[in-house]
């Protein structure tokens, strides 16, 4: 049994996490024309601007950065990668 040649394999597309909040976050970024902070994402999602909500959104944004779905050009500032 031979292993596949890594140079011919195609990279797998990064999958968005299953939770509906991630789809809402991506919809906010699709409509945005500039990088956003977690607080602005909360406002766009009509969430109460409370520290717990902002922190939860920030953690989700960081998770999307780890998966390569979003980028963080400056600390706390998130955007979609440009092709």
N, C-alpha and C positions, 0 to 999 in steps of 0.2 A: 504494500500500500504506500503510495507516494504522497507527499505533501504538495499542495498546489503552489505554483510559482508566485511569490508575493508581488512580483513586478507586474503580473497580468491581472491581479485581482482588483476589482473596483472598490473604492471606499464606500462603506455603508452610509446611507443618509442618517443624520442625527435625528432621532425621534423625539418629538415633543412629549413631555410627561403627560400622563392620562388625566390629571386633575383639571377640571374646567377652568380654573383660575388662570392656567397657563395659556389657554386659548384666548381668554379675555385680555391678558397681558400682550399677547402677540397682535391682537386687534388694535390695541392702543398704539403699539409701535408701527403698525401698518398705516395708521392715520397720521402719525407724527411726522413733522418735517425737520425735527432737530432732536438731539440726544435728550433723554429724560432722566430725572432723578426719581427715586422710589416714591416720594411724596406726590410728585406730578402724576405718576402712574395711578396712585390711590385716588387722586382727584378725578382722573379720567374714568376710573372704574366706579365712581360714585361711592367709594368707601369713606367711612368716617376717618378724619385725619387724627388718628390716635396713635401713640407710639407703638402699640402692639400691631396695628394694621400696617404701618409703615415698615416696621421691622420684618413682618411676614412677607410683604411684597419684596423687600430688599433681598431676603433669603432666596426667594423664587427667582429674582433677577440674577443673583450670583449663580444659582444652579443652571440657568440658561446660558450664562457665560461659560461655565465649565463644560457644557455640552456643545459649545461652539455656535449656538443659535443667536446669541447676542454678543456684543463686545463691550468692554468697559475702558474707553480711551482715557478717562480720568477717574480717579477714585470716586465712586458714588454716581457716576454719570454713565448711562447705558444707552446703547444704540444698536441697530441692526448692522451686521457687517456689509460693507459695500463690495460688489462683485469686481 
